[in-house]
């Protein structure tokens, strides 16, 4: 991956901060529409990753397929919010990385970041200013409401960018339908 770039120079979705009233952290879905391209098969490729207090997962220059990834993530979140499960995994398409989400309470969820489906050992996030991060517990409590809001905003940004570029596909339409269902809750 290339050098870390200052997030202020990007067209990013939401930032990450600690909730001042609690120890809950703010987990954000970050997309960078300026990086979006469409390949010959009609799939959108571009930067999409997760941000937590200045750290990133899988890293701050992660390229993947934002349309299906966001669709999968929204489906997972819909299951948590409608009581069809109390935990799920947010997968990336390009690689074995994933986020495990447990809906411990309605307002507070716990998350753990994994870099390998087989290993299933939680890992630290990517810190641009540090080579490695010390510590053994890489689980975090997050604000569920804020994370859902960030997911909705990321979906809106991706859908709007696809519309602006006149990109249409069944998967973009499915993302819009899922976004609408999540927004209606």
PyMOL commands that place a pseudoatom at each C-alpha (Angstrom):
pseudoatom trace, name=CA, resn=UNK, resi=1, chain=A, elem=C, hetatm=0, pos=[0.000, 0.000, 0.000]
pseudoatom trace, name=CA, resn=UNK, resi=2, chain=A, elem=C, hetatm=0, pos=[1.094, 3.595, -0.542]
pseudoatom trace, name=CA, resn=UNK, resi=3, chain=A, elem=C, hetatm=0, pos=[1.908, 6.339, 1.907]
pseudoatom trace, name=CA, resn=UNK, resi=4, chain=A, elem=C, hetatm=0, pos=[-0.707, 7.484, 4.414]
pseudoatom trace, name=CA, resn=UNK, resi=5, chain=A, elem=C, hetatm=0, pos=[-2.477, 10.638, 3.280]
pseudoatom trace, name=CA, resn=UNK, resi=6, chain=A, elem=C, hetatm=0, pos=[-4.080, 13.136, 5.599]
pseudoatom trace, name=CA, resn=UNK, resi=7, chain=A, elem=C, hetatm=0, pos=[-7.794, 12.271, 5.888]
pseudoatom trace, name=CA, resn=UNK, resi=8, chain=A, elem=C, hetatm=0, pos=[-8.672, 15.971, 5.517]
pseudoatom trace, name=CA, resn=UNK, resi=9, chain=A, elem=C, hetatm=0, pos=[-7.577, 15.722, 1.873]
pseudoatom trace, name=CA, resn=UNK, resi=10, chain=A, elem=C, hetatm=0, pos=[-10.049, 12.943, 1.147]
pseudoatom trace, name=CA, resn=UNK, resi=11, chain=A, elem=C, hetatm=0, pos=[-13.734, 12.882, 0.387]
pseudoatom trace, name=CA, resn=UNK, resi=12, chain=A, elem=C, hetatm=0, pos=[-14.465, 10.717, 3.450]
pseudoatom trace, name=CA, resn=UNK, resi=13, chain=A, elem=C, hetatm=0, pos=[-17.607, 9.643, 5.218]
pseudoatom trace, name=CA, resn=UNK, resi=14, chain=A, elem=C, hetatm=0, pos=[-17.597, 10.617, 8.883]
pseudoatom trace, name=CA, resn=UNK, resi=15, chain=A, elem=C, hetatm=0, pos=[-14.715, 10.683, 11.330]
pseudoatom trace, name=CA, resn=UNK, resi=16, chain=A, elem=C, hetatm=0, pos=[-14.091, 8.751, 14.510]
pseudoatom trace, name=CA, resn=UNK, resi=17, chain=A, elem=C, hetatm=0, pos=[-14.270, 10.125, 18.051]
pseudoatom trace, name=CA, resn=UNK, resi=18, chain=A, elem=C, hetatm=0, pos=[-14.811, 8.822, 21.543]
pseudoatom trace, name=CA, resn=UNK, resi=19, chain=A, elem=C, hetatm=0, pos=[-18.280, 9.495, 22.956]
pseudoatom trace, name=CA, resn=UNK, resi=20, chain=A, elem=C, hetatm=0, pos=[-17.620, 12.175, 25.579]
pseudoatom trace, name=CA, resn=UNK, resi=21, chain=A, elem=C, hetatm=0, pos=[-20.267, 10.797, 27.953]
pseudoatom trace, name=CA, resn=UNK, resi=22, chain=A, elem=C, hetatm=0, pos=[-19.067, 7.164, 27.961]
pseudoatom trace, name=CA, resn=UNK, resi=23, chain=A, elem=C, hetatm=0, pos=[-16.221, 4.909, 26.925]
pseudoatom trace, name=CA, resn=UNK, resi=24, chain=A, elem=C, hetatm=0, pos=[-18.072, 3.978, 23.748]
pseudoatom trace, name=CA, resn=UNK, resi=25, chain=A, elem=C, hetatm=0, pos=[-16.121, 4.586, 20.608]
pseudoatom trace, name=CA, resn=UNK, resi=26, chain=A, elem=C, hetatm=0, pos=[-17.356, 5.786, 17.273]
pseudoatom trace, name=CA, resn=UNK, resi=27, chain=A, elem=C, hetatm=0, pos=[-16.851, 3.324, 14.455]
pseudoatom trace, name=CA, resn=UNK, resi=28, chain=A, elem=C, hetatm=0, pos=[-17.265, 4.828, 10.996]
pseudoatom trace, name=CA, resn=UNK, resi=29, chain=A, elem=C, hetatm=0, pos=[-17.571, 3.410, 7.520]
pseudoatom trace, name=CA, resn=UNK, resi=30, chain=A, elem=C, hetatm=0, pos=[-15.242, 5.381, 5.240]
pseudoatom trace, name=CA, resn=UNK, resi=31, chain=A, elem=C, hetatm=0, pos=[-15.569, 5.556, 1.474]
pseudoatom trace, name=CA, resn=UNK, resi=32, chain=A, elem=C, hetatm=0, pos=[-13.563, 7.643, -0.957]
pseudoatom trace, name=CA, resn=UNK, resi=33, chain=A, elem=C, hetatm=0, pos=[-15.689, 8.268, -4.070]
pseudoatom trace, name=CA, resn=UNK, resi=34, chain=A, elem=C, hetatm=0, pos=[-12.790, 9.963, -5.896]
pseudoatom trace, name=CA, resn=UNK, resi=35, chain=A, elem=C, hetatm=0, pos=[-11.122, 6.528, -6.035]
pseudoatom trace, name=CA, resn=UNK, resi=36, chain=A, elem=C, hetatm=0, pos=[-14.117, 4.760, -7.596]
pseudoatom trace, name=CA, resn=UNK, resi=37, chain=A, elem=C, hetatm=0, pos=[-13.753, 3.086, -10.966]
pseudoatom trace, name=CA, resn=UNK, resi=38, chain=A, elem=C, hetatm=0, pos=[-15.955, 0.626, -12.818]
pseudoatom trace, name=CA, resn=UNK, resi=39, chain=A, elem=C, hetatm=0, pos=[-14.339, -2.475, -14.289]
pseudoatom trace, name=CA, resn=UNK, resi=40, chain=A, elem=C, hetatm=0, pos=[-15.306, -4.223, -17.536]
pseudoatom trace, name=CA, resn=UNK, resi=41, chain=A, elem=C, hetatm=0, pos=[-17.807, -6.482, -15.749]
pseudoatom trace, name=CA, resn=UNK, resi=42, chain=A, elem=C, hetatm=0, pos=[-19.649, -3.458, -14.310]
pseudoatom trace, name=CA, resn=UNK, resi=43, chain=A, elem=C, hetatm=0, pos=[-18.402, -3.740, -10.728]
pseudoatom trace, name=CA, resn=UNK, resi=44, chain=A, elem=C, hetatm=0, pos=[-17.454, -0.614, -8.804]
pseudoatom trace, name=CA, resn=UNK, resi=45, chain=A, elem=C, hetatm=0, pos=[-14.018, -0.694, -7.182]
pseudoatom trace, name=CA, resn=UNK, resi=46, chain=A, elem=C, hetatm=0, pos=[-12.707, 1.890, -4.714]
pseudoatom trace, name=CA, resn=UNK, resi=47, chain=A, elem=C, hetatm=0, pos=[-11.603, 2.631, -1.195]
pseudoatom trace, name=CA, resn=UNK, resi=48, chain=A, elem=C, hetatm=0, pos=[-13.813, 1.441, 1.634]
pseudoatom trace, name=CA, resn=UNK, resi=49, chain=A, elem=C, hetatm=0, pos=[-12.656, 0.745, 5.161]
pseudoatom trace, name=CA, resn=UNK, resi=50, chain=A, elem=C, hetatm=0, pos=[-13.557, 1.218, 8.816]
pseudoatom trace, name=CA, resn=UNK, resi=51, chain=A, elem=C, hetatm=0, pos=[-12.251, 4.029, 11.029]
pseudoatom trace, name=CA, resn=UNK, resi=52, chain=A, elem=C, hetatm=0, pos=[-11.977, 4.007, 14.816]
pseudoatom trace, name=CA, resn=UNK, resi=53, chain=A, elem=C, hetatm=0, pos=[-10.232, 6.867, 16.633]
pseudoatom trace, name=CA, resn=UNK, resi=54, chain=A, elem=C, hetatm=0, pos=[-7.601, 7.528, 13.956]
pseudoatom trace, name=CA, resn=UNK, resi=55, chain=A, elem=C, hetatm=0, pos=[-7.004, 3.855, 13.264]
pseudoatom trace, name=CA, resn=UNK, resi=56, chain=A, elem=C, hetatm=0, pos=[-8.269, 1.927, 10.289]
pseudoatom trace, name=CA, resn=UNK, resi=57, chain=A, elem=C, hetatm=0, pos=[-9.343, -1.540, 9.261]
pseudoatom trace, name=CA, resn=UNK, resi=58, chain=A, elem=C, hetatm=0, pos=[-8.107, -3.264, 7.184]
pseudoatom trace, name=CA, resn=UNK, resi=59, chain=A, elem=C, hetatm=0, pos=[-6.061, -0.092, 6.519]
pseudoatom trace, name=CA, resn=UNK, resi=60, chain=A, elem=C, hetatm=0, pos=[-6.644, 3.461, 5.319]
pseudoatom trace, name=CA, resn=UNK, resi=61, chain=A, elem=C, hetatm=0, pos=[-5.932, 2.653, 1.670]
pseudoatom trace, name=CA, resn=UNK, resi=62, chain=A, elem=C, hetatm=0, pos=[-8.044, -0.499, 1.357]
pseudoatom trace, name=CA, resn=UNK, resi=63, chain=A, elem=C, hetatm=0, pos=[-9.548, -1.063, -2.086]
pseudoatom trace, name=CA, resn=UNK, resi=64, chain=A, elem=C, hetatm=0, pos=[-12.549, -3.323, -2.406]
pseudoatom trace, name=CA, resn=UNK, resi=65, chain=A, elem=C, hetatm=0, pos=[-15.997, -3.480, -4.002]
pseudoatom trace, name=CA, resn=UNK, resi=66, chain=A, elem=C, hetatm=0, pos=[-18.067, -0.930, -2.021]
pseudoatom trace, name=CA, resn=UNK, resi=67, chain=A, elem=C, hetatm=0, pos=[-21.470, -1.807, -3.503]
pseudoatom trace, name=CA, resn=UNK, resi=68, chain=A, elem=C, hetatm=0, pos=[-21.657, -5.495, -2.521]
pseudoatom trace, name=CA, resn=UNK, resi=69, chain=A, elem=C, hetatm=0, pos=[-19.641, -4.961, 0.668]
pseudoatom trace, name=CA, resn=UNK, resi=70, chain=A, elem=C, hetatm=0, pos=[-22.063, -2.295, 1.909]
pseudoatom trace, name=CA, resn=UNK, resi=71, chain=A, elem=C, hetatm=0, pos=[-25.018, -4.484, 0.880]
pseudoatom trace, name=CA, resn=UNK, resi=72, chain=A, elem=C, hetatm=0, pos=[-23.662, -7.392, 2.935]
pseudoatom trace, name=CA, resn=UNK, resi=73, chain=A, elem=C, hetatm=0, pos=[-22.962, -5.129, 5.896]
pseudoatom trace, name=CA, resn=UNK, resi=74, chain=A, elem=C, hetatm=0, pos=[-26.419, -3.551, 5.821]
pseudoatom trace, name=CA, resn=UNK, resi=75, chain=A, elem=C, hetatm=0, pos=[-28.056, -6.999, 5.659]
pseudoatom trace, name=CA, resn=UNK, resi=76, chain=A, elem=C, hetatm=0, pos=[-26.037, -8.009, 8.714]
pseudoatom trace, name=CA, resn=UNK, resi=77, chain=A, elem=C, hetatm=0, pos=[-27.010, -4.855, 10.602]
pseudoatom trace, name=CA, resn=UNK, resi=78, chain=A, elem=C, hetatm=0, pos=[-30.672, -5.305, 9.630]
pseudoatom trace, name=CA, resn=UNK, resi=79, chain=A, elem=C, hetatm=0, pos=[-30.575, -8.778, 11.207]
pseudoatom trace, name=CA, resn=UNK, resi=80, chain=A, elem=C, hetatm=0, pos=[-29.177, -7.332, 14.434]
pseudoatom trace, name=CA, resn=UNK, resi=81, chain=A, elem=C, hetatm=0, pos=[-31.729, -4.534, 14.564]
pseudoatom trace, name=CA, resn=UNK, resi=82, chain=A, elem=C, hetatm=0, pos=[-34.731, -6.749, 13.806]
pseudoatom trace, name=CA, resn=UNK, resi=83, chain=A, elem=C, hetatm=0, pos=[-33.788, -9.418, 16.340]
pseudoatom trace, name=CA, resn=UNK, resi=84, chain=A, elem=C, hetatm=0, pos=[-32.821, -12.064, 13.775]
pseudoatom trace, name=CA, resn=UNK, resi=85, chain=A, elem=C, hetatm=0, pos=[-29.531, -12.565, 15.577]
pseudoatom trace, name=CA, resn=UNK, resi=86, chain=A, elem=C, hetatm=0, pos=[-27.338, -10.959, 18.174]
pseudoatom trace, name=CA, resn=UNK, resi=87, chain=A, elem=C, hetatm=0, pos=[-24.033, -11.162, 16.331]
pseudoatom trace, name=CA, resn=UNK, resi=88, chain=A, elem=C, hetatm=0, pos=[-22.727, -11.178, 12.801]
pseudoatom trace, name=CA, resn=UNK, resi=89, chain=A, elem=C, hetatm=0, pos=[-19.630, -10.709, 10.696]
pseudoatom trace, name=CA, resn=UNK, resi=90, chain=A, elem=C, hetatm=0, pos=[-19.012, -7.841, 8.302]
pseudoatom trace, name=CA, resn=UNK, resi=91, chain=A, elem=C, hetatm=0, pos=[-16.917, -9.330, 5.523]
pseudoatom trace, name=CA, resn=UNK, resi=92, chain=A, elem=C, hetatm=0, pos=[-14.787, -7.662, 2.913]
pseudoatom trace, name=CA, resn=UNK, resi=93, chain=A, elem=C, hetatm=0, pos=[-14.860, -9.120, -0.573]
pseudoatom trace, name=CA, resn=UNK, resi=94, chain=A, elem=C, hetatm=0, pos=[-11.147, -8.755, -1.260]
pseudoatom trace, name=CA, resn=UNK, resi=95, chain=A, elem=C, hetatm=0, pos=[-9.384, -10.722, 1.460]
pseudoatom trace, name=CA, resn=UNK, resi=96, chain=A, elem=C, hetatm=0, pos=[-10.102, -12.669, 4.641]
pseudoatom trace, name=CA, resn=UNK, resi=97, chain=A, elem=C, hetatm=0, pos=[-10.524, -9.598, 6.883]
pseudoatom trace, name=CA, resn=UNK, resi=98, chain=A, elem=C, hetatm=0, pos=[-13.761, -9.091, 8.762]
pseudoatom trace, name=CA, resn=UNK, resi=99, chain=A, elem=C, hetatm=0, pos=[-15.375, -7.327, 11.688]
pseudoatom trace, name=CA, resn=UNK, resi=100, chain=A, elem=C, hetatm=0, pos=[-17.255, -9.358, 14.288]
pseudoatom trace, name=CA, resn=UNK, resi=101, chain=A, elem=C, hetatm=0, pos=[-20.209, -7.405, 15.733]
pseudoatom trace, name=CA, resn=UNK, resi=102, chain=A, elem=C, hetatm=0, pos=[-22.101, -8.473, 18.858]
pseudoatom trace, name=CA, resn=UNK, resi=103, chain=A, elem=C, hetatm=0, pos=[-25.281, -6.596, 19.786]
pseudoatom trace, name=CA, resn=UNK, resi=104, chain=A, elem=C, hetatm=0, pos=[-24.761, -6.890, 23.537]
pseudoatom trace, name=CA, resn=UNK, resi=105, chain=A, elem=C, hetatm=0, pos=[-27.240, -4.101, 24.228]
pseudoatom trace, name=CA, resn=UNK, resi=106, chain=A, elem=C, hetatm=0, pos=[-29.524, -2.056, 22.039]
pseudoatom trace, name=CA, resn=UNK, resi=107, chain=A, elem=C, hetatm=0, pos=[-27.332, 1.053, 22.195]
pseudoatom trace, name=CA, resn=UNK, resi=108, chain=A, elem=C, hetatm=0, pos=[-23.886, -0.488, 22.665]
pseudoatom trace, name=CA, resn=UNK, resi=109, chain=A, elem=C, hetatm=0, pos=[-22.332, -3.138, 20.471]
pseudoatom trace, name=CA, resn=UNK, resi=110, chain=A, elem=C, hetatm=0, pos=[-18.966, -4.799, 20.859]
pseudoatom trace, name=CA, resn=UNK, resi=111, chain=A, elem=C, hetatm=0, pos=[-16.697, -5.258, 17.880]
pseudoatom trace, name=CA, resn=UNK, resi=112, chain=A, elem=C, hetatm=0, pos=[-13.495, -7.180, 17.190]
pseudoatom trace, name=CA, resn=UNK, resi=113, chain=A, elem=C, hetatm=0, pos=[-11.355, -6.949, 14.087]
pseudoatom trace, name=CA, resn=UNK, resi=114, chain=A, elem=C, hetatm=0, pos=[-10.012, -10.085, 12.398]
pseudoatom trace, name=CA, resn=UNK, resi=115, chain=A, elem=C, hetatm=0, pos=[-7.483, -10.408, 9.595]
pseudoatom trace, name=CA, resn=UNK, resi=116, chain=A, elem=C, hetatm=0, pos=[-7.922, -14.131, 8.982]
pseudoatom trace, name=CA, resn=UNK, resi=117, chain=A, elem=C, hetatm=0, pos=[-11.117, -16.212, 8.798]
pseudoatom trace, name=CA, resn=UNK, resi=118, chain=A, elem=C, hetatm=0, pos=[-9.271, -19.375, 9.890]
pseudoatom trace, name=CA, resn=UNK, resi=119, chain=A, elem=C, hetatm=0, pos=[-7.184, -17.911, 12.732]
pseudoatom trace, name=CA, resn=UNK, resi=120, chain=A, elem=C, hetatm=0, pos=[-10.046, -16.004, 14.410]
pseudoatom trace, name=CA, resn=UNK, resi=121, chain=A, elem=C, hetatm=0, pos=[-7.719, -14.040, 16.699]
pseudoatom trace, name=CA, resn=UNK, resi=122, chain=A, elem=C, hetatm=0, pos=[-8.657, -10.396, 17.091]
pseudoatom trace, name=CA, resn=UNK, resi=123, chain=A, elem=C, hetatm=0, pos=[-6.052, -7.996, 15.757]
pseudoatom trace, name=CA, resn=UNK, resi=124, chain=A, elem=C, hetatm=0, pos=[-5.142, -4.355, 16.223]
pseudoatom trace, name=CA, resn=UNK, resi=125, chain=A, elem=C, hetatm=0, pos=[-6.254, -1.823, 13.660]
pseudoatom trace, name=CA, resn=UNK, resi=126, chain=A, elem=C, hetatm=0, pos=[-3.846, -0.129, 11.257]
pseudoatom trace, name=CA, resn=UNK, resi=127, chain=A, elem=C, hetatm=0, pos=[-2.279, 2.957, 12.854]
pseudoatom trace, name=CA, resn=UNK, resi=128, chain=A, elem=C, hetatm=0, pos=[-0.631, 5.232, 10.276]
pseudoatom trace, name=CA, resn=UNK, resi=129, chain=A, elem=C, hetatm=0, pos=[1.769, 6.693, 12.847]
pseudoatom trace, name=CA, resn=UNK, resi=130, chain=A, elem=C, hetatm=0, pos=[2.852, 3.402, 14.427]
pseudoatom trace, name=CA, resn=UNK, resi=131, chain=A, elem=C, hetatm=0, pos=[4.529, 0.312, 13.012]
pseudoatom trace, name=CA, resn=UNK, resi=132, chain=A, elem=C, hetatm=0, pos=[2.713, -1.948, 15.471]
pseudoatom trace, name=CA, resn=UNK, resi=133, chain=A, elem=C, hetatm=0, pos=[0.274, -1.512, 18.283]
pseudoatom trace, name=CA, resn=UNK, resi=134, chain=A, elem=C, hetatm=0, pos=[0.804, -3.175, 21.638]
pseudoatom trace, name=CA, resn=UNK, resi=135, chain=A, elem=C, hetatm=0, pos=[-1.902, -4.804, 23.690]
pseudoatom trace, name=CA, resn=UNK, resi=136, chain=A, elem=C, hetatm=0, pos=[-3.772, -8.068, 23.651]
pseudoatom trace, name=CA, resn=UNK, resi=137, chain=A, elem=C, hetatm=0, pos=[-7.434, -7.068, 23.857]
pseudoatom trace, name=CA, resn=UNK, resi=138, chain=A, elem=C, hetatm=0, pos=[-8.616, -5.678, 20.549]
pseudoatom trace, name=CA, resn=UNK, resi=139, chain=A, elem=C, hetatm=0, pos=[-12.321, -5.588, 21.299]
pseudoatom trace, name=CA, resn=UNK, resi=140, chain=A, elem=C, hetatm=0, pos=[-14.170, -2.309, 21.499]
pseudoatom trace, name=CA, resn=UNK, resi=141, chain=A, elem=C, hetatm=0, pos=[-17.559, -1.033, 22.600]
pseudoatom trace, name=CA, resn=UNK, resi=142, chain=A, elem=C, hetatm=0, pos=[-19.158, 1.211, 20.010]
pseudoatom trace, name=CA, resn=UNK, resi=143, chain=A, elem=C, hetatm=0, pos=[-22.241, 3.375, 19.733]
pseudoatom trace, name=CA, resn=UNK, resi=144, chain=A, elem=C, hetatm=0, pos=[-24.706, 1.267, 17.730]
pseudoatom trace, name=CA, resn=UNK, resi=145, chain=A, elem=C, hetatm=0, pos=[-26.753, 4.275, 16.619]
pseudoatom trace, name=CA, resn=UNK, resi=146, chain=A, elem=C, hetatm=0, pos=[-23.731, 6.160, 15.339]
pseudoatom trace, name=CA, resn=UNK, resi=147, chain=A, elem=C, hetatm=0, pos=[-22.436, 3.101, 13.457]
pseudoatom trace, name=CA, resn=UNK, resi=148, chain=A, elem=C, hetatm=0, pos=[-25.801, 2.600, 11.751]
pseudoatom trace, name=CA, resn=UNK, resi=149, chain=A, elem=C, hetatm=0, pos=[-25.865, 6.309, 10.862]
pseudoatom trace, name=CA, resn=UNK, resi=150, chain=A, elem=C, hetatm=0, pos=[-22.370, 6.035, 9.390]
pseudoatom trace, name=CA, resn=UNK, resi=151, chain=A, elem=C, hetatm=0, pos=[-23.375, 2.943, 7.399]
pseudoatom trace, name=CA, resn=UNK, resi=152, chain=A, elem=C, hetatm=0, pos=[-26.400, 4.795, 5.981]
pseudoatom trace, name=CA, resn=UNK, resi=153, chain=A, elem=C, hetatm=0, pos=[-24.270, 7.800, 5.049]
pseudoatom trace, name=CA, resn=UNK, resi=154, chain=A, elem=C, hetatm=0, pos=[-21.682, 5.584, 3.335]
pseudoatom trace, name=CA, resn=UNK, resi=155, chain=A, elem=C, hetatm=0, pos=[-24.442, 3.892, 1.321]
pseudoatom trace, name=CA, resn=UNK, resi=156, chain=A, elem=C, hetatm=0, pos=[-25.893, 7.296, 0.341]
pseudoatom trace, name=CA, resn=UNK, resi=157, chain=A, elem=C, hetatm=0, pos=[-22.456, 8.509, -0.787]
pseudoatom trace, name=CA, resn=UNK, resi=158, chain=A, elem=C, hetatm=0, pos=[-21.787, 5.381, -2.861]
pseudoatom trace, name=CA, resn=UNK, resi=159, chain=A, elem=C, hetatm=0, pos=[-25.246, 5.449, -4.472]
pseudoatom trace, name=CA, resn=UNK, resi=160, chain=A, elem=C, hetatm=0, pos=[-24.962, 9.185, -5.223]
pseudoatom trace, name=CA, resn=UNK, resi=161, chain=A, elem=C, hetatm=0, pos=[-21.509, 8.778, -6.765]
pseudoatom trace, name=CA, resn=UNK, resi=162, chain=A, elem=C, hetatm=0, pos=[-22.722, 5.915, -8.951]
pseudoatom trace, name=CA, resn=UNK, resi=163, chain=A, elem=C, hetatm=0, pos=[-25.701, 8.043, -10.069]
pseudoatom trace, name=CA, resn=UNK, resi=164, chain=A, elem=C, hetatm=0, pos=[-23.435, 11.042, -10.728]
pseudoatom trace, name=CA, resn=UNK, resi=165, chain=A, elem=C, hetatm=0, pos=[-21.301, 8.870, -13.006]
pseudoatom trace, name=CA, resn=UNK, resi=166, chain=A, elem=C, hetatm=0, pos=[-24.406, 7.304, -14.584]
pseudoatom trace, name=CA, resn=UNK, resi=167, chain=A, elem=C, hetatm=0, pos=[-23.417, 3.819, -13.384]
pseudoatom trace, name=CA, resn=UNK, resi=168, chain=A, elem=C, hetatm=0, pos=[-26.356, 1.455, -13.052]
pseudoatom trace, name=CA, resn=UNK, resi=169, chain=A, elem=C, hetatm=0, pos=[-26.530, -2.200, -12.098]
pseudoatom trace, name=CA, resn=UNK, resi=170, chain=A, elem=C, hetatm=0, pos=[-28.697, -4.651, -10.196]
pseudoatom trace, name=CA, resn=UNK, resi=171, chain=A, elem=C, hetatm=0, pos=[-26.241, -4.553, -7.283]
pseudoatom trace, name=CA, resn=UNK, resi=172, chain=A, elem=C, hetatm=0, pos=[-26.460, -0.744, -7.025]
pseudoatom trace, name=CA, resn=UNK, resi=173, chain=A, elem=C, hetatm=0, pos=[-30.266, -1.035, -7.012]
pseudoatom trace, name=CA, resn=UNK, resi=174, chain=A, elem=C, hetatm=0, pos=[-30.058, -3.701, -4.289]
pseudoatom trace, name=CA, resn=UNK, resi=175, chain=A, elem=C, hetatm=0, pos=[-27.823, -1.447, -2.183]
pseudoatom trace, name=CA, resn=UNK, resi=176, chain=A, elem=C, hetatm=0, pos=[-30.393, 1.331, -2.505]
pseudoatom trace, name=CA, resn=UNK, resi=177, chain=A, elem=C, hetatm=0, pos=[-33.237, -1.001, -1.442]
pseudoatom trace, name=CA, resn=UNK, resi=178, chain=A, elem=C, hetatm=0, pos=[-31.253, -2.215, 1.591]
pseudoatom trace, name=CA, resn=UNK, resi=179, chain=A, elem=C, hetatm=0, pos=[-30.322, 1.371, 2.538]
pseudoatom trace, name=CA, resn=UNK, resi=180, chain=A, elem=C, hetatm=0, pos=[-34.004, 2.321, 2.406]
pseudoatom trace, name=CA, resn=UNK, resi=181, chain=A, elem=C, hetatm=0, pos=[-34.959, -0.643, 4.633]
pseudoatom trace, name=CA, resn=UNK, resi=182, chain=A, elem=C, hetatm=0, pos=[-32.284, 0.296, 7.173]
pseudoatom trace, name=CA, resn=UNK, resi=183, chain=A, elem=C, hetatm=0, pos=[-33.299, 3.940, 7.098]
pseudoatom trace, name=CA, resn=UNK, resi=184, chain=A, elem=C, hetatm=0, pos=[-36.944, 2.983, 7.755]
pseudoatom trace, name=CA, resn=UNK, resi=185, chain=A, elem=C, hetatm=0, pos=[-36.093, 1.312, 11.087]
for i in range(1, 185): cmd.bond("trace and resi %d" % i, "trace and resi %d" % (i + 1))
show_as sticks, trace
zoom trace
